[in-house]
Amino acid sequence: MYGGHIVDDWDRRLCINYLRNIMNENLFEELELFPFIEGKANLSFKVPAPTTYEKFLEHIEVSLKIETPLAFGLHPNTEISFRTE
């Protein structure tokens, strides 16, 4: 849903804050990357423990099957609006 391009100063501020909160020492300790959706949708995205490249790929293919607006702090109906437009 989000194209990943920084288009203005507000985008830059948002991306910098995401990086500050995610790219830290906890990243190596199976950090929960969606902590704010706990109990909302039975979703979890923990950084896997250090392992081989093949295991990382397997984790991505198995654990990251769906993209949800909840992962970005948005309401579940956001996807409905996005898909209908």
PyMOL Python script that loads the backbone (N, CA, C, O; Angstrom):
from pymol import cmd

cmd.read_pdbstr("""\
ATOM      1  N   MET A   1       0.813  -1.185   0.000  1.00  0.00           N
ATOM      2  CA  MET A   1       0.000   0.000   0.000  1.00  0.00           C
ATOM      3  C   MET A   1       0.859   1.252   0.000  1.00  0.00           C
ATOM      4  O   MET A   1       0.530   2.233  -0.667  1.00  0.00           O
ATOM      5  N   TYR A   2       1.951   1.226   0.738  1.00  0.00           N
ATOM      6  CA  TYR A   2       2.851   2.377   0.775  1.00  0.00           C
ATOM      7  C   TYR A   2       3.986   2.102  -0.196  1.00  0.00           C
ATOM      8  O   TYR A   2       4.616   1.046  -0.139  1.00  0.00           O
ATOM      9  N   GLY A   3       4.247   3.043  -1.081  1.00  0.00           N
ATOM     10  CA  GLY A   3       5.233   2.836  -2.129  1.00  0.00           C
ATOM     11  C   GLY A   3       6.673   2.874  -1.681  1.00  0.00           C
ATOM     12  O   GLY A   3       7.558   2.440  -2.419  1.00  0.00           O
ATOM     13  N   GLY A   4       6.933   3.383  -0.492  1.00  0.00           N
ATOM     14  CA  GLY A   4       8.286   3.392   0.022  1.00  0.00           C
ATOM     15  C   GLY A   4       9.116   4.580  -0.403  1.00  0.00           C
ATOM     16  O   GLY A   4      10.316   4.610  -0.130  1.00  0.00           O
ATOM     17  N   HIS A   5       8.525   5.559  -1.059  1.00  0.00           N
ATOM     18  CA  HIS A   5       9.263   6.727  -1.510  1.00  0.00           C
ATOM     19  C   HIS A   5       9.082   7.880  -0.519  1.00  0.00           C
ATOM     20  O   HIS A   5       7.970   8.151  -0.066  1.00  0.00           O
ATOM     21  N   ILE A   6      10.159   8.537  -0.198  1.00  0.00           N
ATOM     22  CA  ILE A   6      10.092   9.723   0.648  1.00  0.00           C
ATOM     23  C   ILE A   6       9.857  10.912  -0.264  1.00  0.00           C
ATOM     24  O   ILE A   6      10.703  11.253  -1.091  1.00  0.00           O
ATOM     25  N   VAL A   7       8.691  11.544  -0.104  1.00  0.00           N
ATOM     26  CA  VAL A   7       8.310  12.605  -1.040  1.00  0.00           C
ATOM     27  C   VAL A   7       8.336  14.010  -0.432  1.00  0.00           C
ATOM     28  O   VAL A   7       8.316  15.000  -1.163  1.00  0.00           O
ATOM     29  N   ASP A   8       8.379  14.100   0.898  1.00  0.00           N
ATOM     30  CA  ASP A   8       8.428  15.423   1.508  1.00  0.00           C
ATOM     31  C   ASP A   8       9.042  15.325   2.904  1.00  0.00           C
ATOM     32  O   ASP A   8       9.434  14.248   3.354  1.00  0.00           O
ATOM     33  N   ASP A   9       9.117  16.468   3.575  1.00  0.00           N
ATOM     34  CA  ASP A   9       9.740  16.500   4.896  1.00  0.00           C
ATOM     35  C   ASP A   9       8.982  15.672   5.933  1.00  0.00           C
ATOM     36  O   ASP A   9       9.595  15.099   6.834  1.00  0.00           O
ATOM     37  N   TRP A  10       7.665  15.606   5.817  1.00  0.00           N
ATOM     38  CA  TRP A  10       6.881  14.810   6.768  1.00  0.00           C
ATOM     39  C   TRP A  10       7.161  13.318   6.582  1.00  0.00           C
ATOM     40  O   TRP A  10       7.258  12.583   7.565  1.00  0.00           O
ATOM     41  N   ASP A  11       7.289  12.871   5.349  1.00  0.00           N
ATOM     42  CA  ASP A  11       7.673  11.486   5.082  1.00  0.00           C
ATOM     43  C   ASP A  11       9.041  11.185   5.685  1.00  0.00           C
ATOM     44  O   ASP A  11       9.250  10.138   6.298  1.00  0.00           O
ATOM     45  N   ARG A  12       9.961  12.118   5.500  1.00  0.00           N
ATOM     46  CA  ARG A  12      11.310  11.936   6.027  1.00  0.00           C
ATOM     47  C   ARG A  12      11.281  11.815   7.553  1.00  0.00           C
ATOM     48  O   ARG A  12      11.961  10.960   8.120  1.00  0.00           O
ATOM     49  N   ARG A  13      10.504  12.657   8.209  1.00  0.00           N
ATOM     50  CA  ARG A  13      10.396  12.594   9.674  1.00  0.00           C
ATOM     51  C   ARG A  13       9.812  11.258  10.121  1.00  0.00           C
ATOM     52  O   ARG A  13      10.279  10.665  11.094  1.00  0.00           O
ATOM     53  N   LEU A  14       8.788  10.784   9.406  1.00  0.00           N
ATOM     54  CA  LEU A  14       8.172   9.500   9.738  1.00  0.00           C
ATOM     55  C   LEU A  14       9.175   8.362   9.590  1.00  0.00           C
ATOM     56  O   LEU A  14       9.301   7.520  10.479  1.00  0.00           O
ATOM     57  N   CYS A  15       9.883   8.338   8.475  1.00  0.00           N
ATOM     58  CA  CYS A  15      10.853   7.276   8.229  1.00  0.00           C
ATOM     59  C   CYS A  15      11.989   7.298   9.239  1.00  0.00           C
ATOM     60  O   CYS A  15      12.434   6.246   9.697  1.00  0.00           O
ATOM     61  N   ILE A  16      12.454   8.474   9.585  1.00  0.00           N
ATOM     62  CA  ILE A  16      13.520   8.584  10.586  1.00  0.00           C
ATOM     63  C   ILE A  16      13.048   8.024  11.925  1.00  0.00           C
ATOM     64  O   ILE A  16      13.806   7.331  12.604  1.00  0.00           O
ATOM     65  N   ASN A  17      11.811   8.313  12.311  1.00  0.00           N
ATOM     66  CA  ASN A  17      11.293   7.789  13.580  1.00  0.00           C
ATOM     67  C   ASN A  17      11.116   6.279  13.549  1.00  0.00           C
ATOM     68  O   ASN A  17      11.397   5.598  14.535  1.00  0.00           O
ATOM     69  N   TYR A  18      10.648   5.752  12.413  1.00  0.00           N
ATOM     70  CA  TYR A  18      10.571   4.289  12.286  1.00  0.00           C
ATOM     71  C   TYR A  18      11.962   3.681  12.449  1.00  0.00           C
ATOM     72  O   TYR A  18      12.130   2.701  13.176  1.00  0.00           O
ATOM     73  N   LEU A  19      12.938   4.245  11.790  1.00  0.00           N
ATOM     74  CA  LEU A  19      14.293   3.710  11.871  1.00  0.00           C
ATOM     75  C   LEU A  19      14.846   3.804  13.285  1.00  0.00           C
ATOM     76  O   LEU A  19      15.510   2.877  13.749  1.00  0.00           O
ATOM     77  N   ARG A  20      14.584   4.903  13.973  1.00  0.00           N
ATOM     78  CA  ARG A  20      15.069   5.042  15.352  1.00  0.00           C
ATOM     79  C   ARG A  20      14.440   4.002  16.277  1.00  0.00           C
ATOM     80  O   ARG A  20      15.103   3.486  17.177  1.00  0.00           O
ATOM     81  N   ASN A  21      13.170   3.699  16.058  1.00  0.00           N
ATOM     82  CA  ASN A  21      12.477   2.749  16.929  1.00  0.00           C
ATOM     83  C   ASN A  21      12.763   1.296  16.577  1.00  0.00           C
ATOM     84  O   ASN A  21      12.726   0.433  17.454  1.00  0.00           O
ATOM     85  N   ILE A  22      13.046   1.014  15.325  1.00  0.00           N
ATOM     86  CA  ILE A  22      13.241  -0.371  14.904  1.00  0.00           C
ATOM     87  C   ILE A  22      14.715  -0.750  14.849  1.00  0.00           C
ATOM     88  O   ILE A  22      15.095  -1.831  15.298  1.00  0.00           O
ATOM     89  N   MET A  23      15.540   0.123  14.306  1.00  0.00           N
ATOM     90  CA  MET A  23      16.958  -0.198  14.140  1.00  0.00           C
ATOM     91  C   MET A  23      17.727   0.120  15.418  1.00  0.00           C
ATOM     92  O   MET A  23      18.367   1.165  15.535  1.00  0.00           O
ATOM     93  N   ASN A  24      17.650  -0.799  16.368  1.00  0.00           N
ATOM     94  CA  ASN A  24      18.376  -0.634  17.620  1.00  0.00           C
ATOM     95  C   ASN A  24      18.851  -1.999  18.096  1.00  0.00           C
ATOM     96  O   ASN A  24      18.671  -2.989  17.386  1.00  0.00           O
ATOM     97  N   GLU A  25      19.443  -2.075  19.261  1.00  0.00           N
ATOM     98  CA  GLU A  25      20.004  -3.332  19.770  1.00  0.00           C
ATOM     99  C   GLU A  25      18.958  -4.427  19.945  1.00  0.00           C
ATOM    100  O   GLU A  25      19.283  -5.609  19.827  1.00  0.00           O
ATOM    101  N   ASN A  26      17.705  -4.056  20.224  1.00  0.00           N
ATOM    102  CA  ASN A  26      16.652  -5.056  20.415  1.00  0.00           C
ATOM    103  C   ASN A  26      16.360  -5.842  19.148  1.00  0.00           C
ATOM    104  O   ASN A  26      15.760  -6.915  19.209  1.00  0.00           O
ATOM    105  N   LEU A  27      16.771  -5.329  18.023  1.00  0.00           N
ATOM    106  CA  LEU A  27      16.544  -6.002  16.750  1.00  0.00           C
ATOM    107  C   LEU A  27      17.188  -7.383  16.740  1.00  0.00           C
ATOM    108  O   LEU A  27      16.732  -8.272  16.021  1.00  0.00           O
ATOM    109  N   PHE A  28      18.232  -7.570  17.523  1.00  0.00           N
ATOM    110  CA  PHE A  28      18.926  -8.849  17.569  1.00  0.00           C
ATOM    111  C   PHE A  28      18.350  -9.792  18.623  1.00  0.00           C
ATOM    112  O   PHE A  28      18.871 -10.890  18.816  1.00  0.00           O
ATOM    113  N   GLU A  29      17.295  -9.382  19.301  1.00  0.00           N
ATOM    114  CA  GLU A  29      16.725 -10.181  20.380  1.00  0.00           C
ATOM    115  C   GLU A  29      15.270 -10.535  20.110  1.00  0.00           C
ATOM    116  O   GLU A  29      14.440 -10.464  21.016  1.00  0.00           O
ATOM    117  N   GLU A  30      14.954 -10.910  18.892  1.00  0.00           N
ATOM    118  CA  GLU A  30      13.605 -11.284  18.491  1.00  0.00           C
ATOM    119  C   GLU A  30      12.586 -10.206  18.858  1.00  0.00           C
ATOM    120  O   GLU A  30      11.568 -10.490  19.489  1.00  0.00           O
ATOM    121  N   LEU A  31      12.863  -9.005  18.467  1.00  0.00           N
ATOM    122  CA  LEU A  31      12.007  -7.852  18.701  1.00  0.00           C
ATOM    123  C   LEU A  31      10.652  -8.030  18.020  1.00  0.00           C
ATOM    124  O   LEU A  31      10.590  -8.491  16.880  1.00  0.00           O
ATOM    125  N   GLU A  32       9.581  -7.673  18.700  1.00  0.00           N
ATOM    126  CA  GLU A  32       8.239  -7.667  18.105  1.00  0.00           C
ATOM    127  C   GLU A  32       8.086  -6.360  17.342  1.00  0.00           C
ATOM    128  O   GLU A  32       8.116  -5.283  17.937  1.00  0.00           O
ATOM    129  N   LEU A  33       7.922  -6.452  16.027  1.00  0.00           N
ATOM    130  CA  LEU A  33       7.860  -5.259  15.198  1.00  0.00           C
ATOM    131  C   LEU A  33       6.468  -4.649  15.111  1.00  0.00           C
ATOM    132  O   LEU A  33       6.327  -3.514  14.656  1.00  0.00           O
ATOM    133  N   PHE A  34       5.434  -5.377  15.538  1.00  0.00           N
ATOM    134  CA  PHE A  34       4.072  -4.837  15.563  1.00  0.00           C
ATOM    135  C   PHE A  34       3.550  -4.797  16.997  1.00  0.00           C
ATOM    136  O   PHE A  34       2.490  -5.367  17.256  1.00  0.00           O
ATOM    137  N   PRO A  35       4.236  -4.156  17.939  1.00  0.00           N
ATOM    138  CA  PRO A  35       3.819  -4.224  19.342  1.00  0.00           C
ATOM    139  C   PRO A  35       2.491  -3.523  19.617  1.00  0.00           C
ATOM    140  O   PRO A  35       1.828  -3.838  20.606  1.00  0.00           O
ATOM    141  N   PHE A  36       2.094  -2.590  18.776  1.00  0.00           N
ATOM    142  CA  PHE A  36       0.892  -1.802  19.023  1.00  0.00           C
ATOM    143  C   PHE A  36      -0.385  -2.484  18.550  1.00  0.00           C
ATOM    144  O   PHE A  36      -1.464  -1.914  18.719  1.00  0.00           O
ATOM    145  N   ILE A  37      -0.313  -3.682  17.962  1.00  0.00           N
ATOM    146  CA  ILE A  37      -1.535  -4.380  17.538  1.00  0.00           C
ATOM    147  C   ILE A  37      -1.800  -5.598  18.406  1.00  0.00           C
ATOM    148  O   ILE A  37      -2.604  -6.458  18.047  1.00  0.00           O
ATOM    149  N   GLU A  38      -1.139  -5.672  19.525  1.00  0.00           N
ATOM    150  CA  GLU A  38      -1.276  -6.820  20.413  1.00  0.00           C
ATOM    151  C   GLU A  38      -2.741  -7.057  20.776  1.00  0.00           C
ATOM    152  O   GLU A  38      -3.415  -6.165  21.291  1.00  0.00           O
ATOM    153  N   GLY A  39      -3.218  -8.255  20.505  1.00  0.00           N
ATOM    154  CA  GLY A  39      -4.581  -8.638  20.827  1.00  0.00           C
ATOM    155  C   GLY A  39      -5.628  -8.173  19.840  1.00  0.00           C
ATOM    156  O   GLY A  39      -6.805  -8.487  20.019  1.00  0.00           O
ATOM    157  N   LYS A  40      -5.254  -7.439  18.808  1.00  0.00           N
ATOM    158  CA  LYS A  40      -6.240  -6.918  17.870  1.00  0.00           C
ATOM    159  C   LYS A  40      -6.552  -7.880  16.730  1.00  0.00           C
ATOM    160  O   LYS A  40      -7.713  -8.022  16.348  1.00  0.00           O
ATOM    161  N   ALA A  41      -5.557  -8.530  16.191  1.00  0.00           N
ATOM    162  CA  ALA A  41      -5.806  -9.334  14.994  1.00  0.00           C
ATOM    163  C   ALA A  41      -5.063 -10.665  15.023  1.00  0.00           C
ATOM    164  O   ALA A  41      -4.936 -11.328  13.994  1.00  0.00           O
ATOM    165  N   ASN A  42      -4.579 -11.052  16.176  1.00  0.00           N
ATOM    166  CA  ASN A  42      -3.848 -12.299  16.299  1.00  0.00           C
ATOM    167  C   ASN A  42      -2.647 -12.321  15.344  1.00  0.00           C
ATOM    168  O   ASN A  42      -2.320 -13.362  14.774  1.00  0.00           O
ATOM    169  N   LEU A  43      -2.000 -11.180  15.176  1.00  0.00           N
ATOM    170  CA  LEU A  43      -0.832 -11.059  14.325  1.00  0.00           C
ATOM    171  C   LEU A  43       0.409 -10.865  15.166  1.00  0.00           C
ATOM    172  O   LEU A  43       0.361 -10.289  16.253  1.00  0.00           O
ATOM    173  N   SER A  44       1.493 -11.342  14.658  1.00  0.00           N
ATOM    174  CA  SER A  44       2.767 -11.134  15.316  1.00  0.00           C
ATOM    175  C   SER A  44       3.845 -11.156  14.249  1.00  0.00           C
ATOM    176  O   SER A  44       3.791 -11.956  13.316  1.00  0.00           O
ATOM    177  N   PHE A  45       4.815 -10.284  14.389  1.00  0.00           N
ATOM    178  CA  PHE A  45       5.943 -10.278  13.481  1.00  0.00           C
ATOM    179  C   PHE A  45       7.196 -10.058  14.298  1.00  0.00           C
ATOM    180  O   PHE A  45       7.620  -8.926  14.533  1.00  0.00           O
ATOM    181  N   LYS A  46       7.775 -11.156  14.721  1.00  0.00           N
ATOM    182  CA  LYS A  46       9.003 -11.081  15.498  1.00  0.00           C
ATOM    183  C   LYS A  46      10.189 -11.284  14.565  1.00  0.00           C
ATOM    184  O   LYS A  46      10.150 -12.088  13.634  1.00  0.00           O
ATOM    185  N   VAL A  47      11.226 -10.541  14.843  1.00  0.00           N
ATOM    186  CA  VAL A  47      12.466 -10.718  14.112  1.00  0.00           C
ATOM    187  C   VAL A  47      13.002 -12.102  14.495  1.00  0.00           C
ATOM    188  O   VAL A  47      13.093 -12.420  15.681  1.00  0.00           O
ATOM    189  N   PRO A  48      13.352 -12.917  13.513  1.00  0.00           N
ATOM    190  CA  PRO A  48      13.844 -14.259  13.855  1.00  0.00           C
ATOM    191  C   PRO A  48      15.221 -14.201  14.512  1.00  0.00           C
ATOM    192  O   PRO A  48      15.979 -13.246  14.337  1.00  0.00           O
ATOM    193  N   ALA A  49      15.511 -15.232  15.258  1.00  0.00           N
ATOM    194  CA  ALA A  49      16.834 -15.341  15.872  1.00  0.00           C
ATOM    195  C   ALA A  49      17.884 -15.479  14.769  1.00  0.00           C
ATOM    196  O   ALA A  49      17.564 -15.932  13.670  1.00  0.00           O
ATOM    197  N   PRO A  50      19.115 -15.101  15.043  1.00  0.00           N
ATOM    198  CA  PRO A  50      20.161 -15.237  14.024  1.00  0.00           C
ATOM    199  C   PRO A  50      20.239 -16.679  13.502  1.00  0.00           C
ATOM    200  O   PRO A  50      20.256 -17.640  14.271  1.00  0.00           O
ATOM    201  N   THR A  51      20.286 -16.791  12.195  1.00  0.00           N
ATOM    202  CA  THR A  51      20.301 -18.107  11.561  1.00  0.00           C
ATOM    203  C   THR A  51      20.896 -17.993  10.168  1.00  0.00           C
ATOM    204  O   THR A  51      21.533 -16.992   9.840  1.00  0.00           O
ATOM    205  N   THR A  52      20.693 -19.001   9.362  1.00  0.00           N
ATOM    206  CA  THR A  52      21.244 -18.999   8.005  1.00  0.00           C
ATOM    207  C   THR A  52      20.359 -18.184   7.066  1.00  0.00           C
ATOM    208  O   THR A  52      19.207 -17.878   7.373  1.00  0.00           O
ATOM    209  N   TYR A  53      20.921 -17.849   5.934  1.00  0.00           N
ATOM    210  CA  TYR A  53      20.193 -17.091   4.915  1.00  0.00           C
ATOM    211  C   TYR A  53      18.935 -17.840   4.484  1.00  0.00           C
ATOM    212  O   TYR A  53      17.874 -17.236   4.329  1.00  0.00           O
ATOM    213  N   GLU A  54      19.050 -19.141   4.291  1.00  0.00           N
ATOM    214  CA  GLU A  54      17.906 -19.957   3.860  1.00  0.00           C
ATOM    215  C   GLU A  54      16.789 -19.927   4.896  1.00  0.00           C
ATOM    216  O   GLU A  54      15.612 -19.876   4.537  1.00  0.00           O
ATOM    217  N   LYS A  55      17.147 -19.959   6.176  1.00  0.00           N
ATOM    218  CA  LYS A  55      16.134 -19.904   7.236  1.00  0.00           C
ATOM    219  C   LYS A  55      15.446 -18.538   7.281  1.00  0.00           C
ATOM    220  O   LYS A  55      14.249 -18.458   7.557  1.00  0.00           O
ATOM    221  N   PHE A  56      16.200 -17.458   7.009  1.00  0.00           N
ATOM    222  CA  PHE A  56      15.585 -16.141   6.933  1.00  0.00           C
ATOM    223  C   PHE A  56      14.569 -16.093   5.796  1.00  0.00           C
ATOM    224  O   PHE A  56      13.467 -15.572   5.970  1.00  0.00           O
ATOM    225  N   LEU A  57      14.928 -16.627   4.649  1.00  0.00           N
ATOM    226  CA  LEU A  57      13.995 -16.666   3.520  1.00  0.00           C
ATOM    227  C   LEU A  57      12.751 -17.478   3.863  1.00  0.00           C
ATOM    228  O   LEU A  57      11.636 -17.080   3.529  1.00  0.00           O
ATOM    229  N   GLU A  58      12.938 -18.599   4.519  1.00  0.00           N
ATOM    230  CA  GLU A  58      11.806 -19.431   4.934  1.00  0.00           C
ATOM    231  C   GLU A  58      10.894 -18.666   5.896  1.00  0.00           C
ATOM    232  O   GLU A  58       9.670 -18.733   5.787  1.00  0.00           O
ATOM    233  N   HIS A  59      11.492 -17.950   6.821  1.00  0.00           N
ATOM    234  CA  HIS A  59      10.723 -17.143   7.780  1.00  0.00           C
ATOM    235  C   HIS A  59       9.882 -16.091   7.038  1.00  0.00           C
ATOM    236  O   HIS A  59       8.710 -15.892   7.357  1.00  0.00           O
ATOM    237  N   ILE A  60      10.476 -15.435   6.069  1.00  0.00           N
ATOM    238  CA  ILE A  60       9.769 -14.410   5.299  1.00  0.00           C
ATOM    239  C   ILE A  60       8.606 -15.028   4.536  1.00  0.00           C
ATOM    240  O   ILE A  60       7.508 -14.473   4.539  1.00  0.00           O
ATOM    241  N   GLU A  61       8.821 -16.154   3.889  1.00  0.00           N
ATOM    242  CA  GLU A  61       7.776 -16.791   3.088  1.00  0.00           C
ATOM    243  C   GLU A  61       6.647 -17.351   3.943  1.00  0.00           C
ATOM    244  O   GLU A  61       5.489 -17.326   3.525  1.00  0.00           O
ATOM    245  N   VAL A  62       6.960 -17.848   5.116  1.00  0.00           N
ATOM    246  CA  VAL A  62       5.948 -18.463   5.975  1.00  0.00           C
ATOM    247  C   VAL A  62       5.238 -17.432   6.845  1.00  0.00           C
ATOM    248  O   VAL A  62       4.013 -17.461   6.962  1.00  0.00           O
ATOM    249  N   SER A  63       5.992 -16.527   7.453  1.00  0.00           N
ATOM    250  CA  SER A  63       5.429 -15.614   8.447  1.00  0.00           C
ATOM    251  C   SER A  63       4.823 -14.342   7.871  1.00  0.00           C
ATOM    252  O   SER A  63       3.986 -13.716   8.521  1.00  0.00           O
ATOM    253  N   LEU A  64       5.216 -13.957   6.695  1.00  0.00           N
ATOM    254  CA  LEU A  64       4.775 -12.679   6.147  1.00  0.00           C
ATOM    255  C   LEU A  64       3.832 -12.865   4.966  1.00  0.00           C
ATOM    256  O   LEU A  64       4.036 -12.271   3.907  1.00  0.00           O
ATOM    257  N   LYS A  65       2.813 -13.678   5.143  1.00  0.00           N
ATOM    258  CA  LYS A  65       1.907 -13.971   4.038  1.00  0.00           C
ATOM    259  C   LYS A  65       0.956 -12.832   3.718  1.00  0.00           C
ATOM    260  O   LYS A  65       0.636 -12.605   2.551  1.00  0.00           O
ATOM    261  N   ILE A  66       0.497 -12.110   4.734  1.00  0.00           N
ATOM    262  CA  ILE A  66      -0.486 -11.063   4.486  1.00  0.00           C
ATOM    263  C   ILE A  66       0.086  -9.699   4.836  1.00  0.00           C
ATOM    264  O   ILE A  66       0.940  -9.568   5.713  1.00  0.00           O
ATOM    265  N   GLU A  67      -0.393  -8.713   4.145  1.00  0.00           N
ATOM    266  CA  GLU A  67      -0.050  -7.336   4.474  1.00  0.00           C
ATOM    267  C   GLU A  67      -1.299  -6.731   5.097  1.00  0.00           C
ATOM    268  O   GLU A  67      -2.385  -6.814   4.525  1.00  0.00           O
ATOM    269  N   THR A  68      -1.151  -6.137   6.242  1.00  0.00           N
ATOM    270  CA  THR A  68      -2.298  -5.599   6.949  1.00  0.00           C
ATOM    271  C   THR A  68      -2.063  -4.136   7.311  1.00  0.00           C
ATOM    272  O   THR A  68      -0.944  -3.759   7.661  1.00  0.00           O
ATOM    273  N   PRO A  69      -3.100  -3.314   7.232  1.00  0.00           N
ATOM    274  CA  PRO A  69      -2.968  -1.909   7.648  1.00  0.00           C
ATOM    275  C   PRO A  69      -2.596  -1.780   9.126  1.00  0.00           C
ATOM    276  O   PRO A  69      -1.993  -0.787   9.534  1.00  0.00           O
ATOM    277  N   LEU A  70      -2.958  -2.786   9.926  1.00  0.00           N
ATOM    278  CA  LEU A  70      -2.632  -2.748  11.352  1.00  0.00           C
ATOM    279  C   LEU A  70      -1.124  -2.684  11.575  1.00  0.00           C
ATOM    280  O   LEU A  70      -0.664  -2.121  12.568  1.00  0.00           O
ATOM    281  N   ALA A  71      -0.363  -3.254  10.660  1.00  0.00           N
ATOM    282  CA  ALA A  71       1.091  -3.239  10.783  1.00  0.00           C
ATOM    283  C   ALA A  71       1.642  -1.827  10.708  1.00  0.00           C
ATOM    284  O   ALA A  71       2.734  -1.557  11.208  1.00  0.00           O
ATOM    285  N   PHE A  72       0.896  -0.926  10.088  1.00  0.00           N
ATOM    286  CA  PHE A  72       1.333   0.455   9.937  1.00  0.00           C
ATOM    287  C   PHE A  72       0.594   1.394  10.884  1.00  0.00           C
ATOM    288  O   PHE A  72       0.699   2.615  10.764  1.00  0.00           O
ATOM    289  N   GLY A  73      -0.161   0.817  11.834  1.00  0.00           N
ATOM    290  CA  GLY A  73      -0.889   1.623  12.796  1.00  0.00           C
ATOM    291  C   GLY A  73      -2.180   2.202  12.240  1.00  0.00           C
ATOM    292  O   GLY A  73      -2.720   3.161  12.794  1.00  0.00           O
ATOM    293  N   LEU A  74      -2.681   1.629  11.152  1.00  0.00           N
ATOM    294  CA  LEU A  74      -3.907   2.118  10.525  1.00  0.00           C
ATOM    295  C   LEU A  74      -5.098   1.246  10.897  1.00  0.00           C
ATOM    296  O   LEU A  74      -4.928   0.124  11.375  1.00  0.00           O
ATOM    297  N   HIS A  75      -6.289   1.755  10.679  1.00  0.00           N
ATOM    298  CA  HIS A  75      -7.524   1.024  10.935  1.00  0.00           C
ATOM    299  C   HIS A  75      -7.680  -0.090   9.898  1.00  0.00           C
ATOM    300  O   HIS A  75      -7.265   0.088   8.753  1.00  0.00           O
ATOM    301  N   PRO A  76      -8.275  -1.249  10.270  1.00  0.00           N
ATOM    302  CA  PRO A  76      -8.455  -2.346   9.317  1.00  0.00           C
ATOM    303  C   PRO A  76      -9.235  -1.954   8.058  1.00  0.00           C
ATOM    304  O   PRO A  76      -9.011  -2.525   6.990  1.00  0.00           O
ATOM    305  N   ASN A  77     -10.143  -0.992   8.177  1.00  0.00           N
ATOM    306  CA  ASN A  77     -10.932  -0.581   7.010  1.00  0.00           C
ATOM    307  C   ASN A  77     -10.126   0.233   6.004  1.00  0.00           C
ATOM    308  O   ASN A  77     -10.609   0.513   4.907  1.00  0.00           O
ATOM    309  N   THR A  78      -8.932   0.605   6.358  1.00  0.00           N
ATOM    310  CA  THR A  78      -8.076   1.359   5.441  1.00  0.00           C
ATOM    311  C   THR A  78      -7.840   0.581   4.157  1.00  0.00           C
ATOM    312  O   THR A  78      -7.819   1.156   3.068  1.00  0.00           O
ATOM    313  N   GLU A  79      -7.664  -0.720   4.287  1.00  0.00           N
ATOM    314  CA  GLU A  79      -7.428  -1.540   3.097  1.00  0.00           C
ATOM    315  C   GLU A  79      -8.638  -1.561   2.192  1.00  0.00           C
ATOM    316  O   GLU A  79      -8.491  -1.578   0.970  1.00  0.00           O
ATOM    317  N   ILE A  80      -9.823  -1.561   2.757  1.00  0.00           N
ATOM    318  CA  ILE A  80     -11.048  -1.536   1.952  1.00  0.00           C
ATOM    319  C   ILE A  80     -11.079  -0.265   1.126  1.00  0.00           C
ATOM    320  O   ILE A  80     -11.342  -0.313  -0.076  1.00  0.00           O
ATOM    321  N   SER A  81     -10.815   0.863   1.748  1.00  0.00           N
ATOM    322  CA  SER A  81     -10.785   2.136   1.029  1.00  0.00           C
ATOM    323  C   SER A  81      -9.720   2.125  -0.062  1.00  0.00           C
ATOM    324  O   SER A  81      -9.965   2.559  -1.187  1.00  0.00           O
ATOM    325  N   PHE A  82      -8.551   1.631   0.281  1.00  0.00           N
ATOM    326  CA  PHE A  82      -7.453   1.586  -0.679  1.00  0.00           C
ATOM    327  C   PHE A  82      -7.810   0.730  -1.883  1.00  0.00           C
ATOM    328  O   PHE A  82      -7.546   1.126  -3.018  1.00  0.00           O
ATOM    329  N   ARG A  83      -8.401  -0.427  -1.657  1.00  0.00           N
ATOM    330  CA  ARG A  83      -8.714  -1.350  -2.761  1.00  0.00           C
ATOM    331  C   ARG A  83      -9.879  -0.854  -3.613  1.00  0.00           C
ATOM    332  O   ARG A  83      -9.916  -1.126  -4.813  1.00  0.00           O
ATOM    333  N   THR A  84     -10.819  -0.143  -3.026  1.00  0.00           N
ATOM    334  CA  THR A  84     -11.965   0.345  -3.816  1.00  0.00           C
ATOM    335  C   THR A  84     -11.617   1.563  -4.654  1.00  0.00           C
ATOM    336  O   THR A  84     -12.242   1.819  -5.684  1.00  0.00           O
ATOM    337  N   GLU A  85     -10.615   2.315  -4.207  1.00  0.00           N
ATOM    338  CA  GLU A  85     -10.196   3.479  -4.986  1.00  0.00           C
ATOM    339  C   GLU A  85      -9.292   3.018  -6.082  1.00  0.00           C
ATOM    340  O   GLU A  85      -8.813   3.833  -6.871  1.00  0.00           O
TER     341      GLU A  85
END
""", "prot")
cmd.dss("prot")
cmd.show_as("cartoon", "prot")
cmd.util.cbc("prot")
cmd.orient("prot")
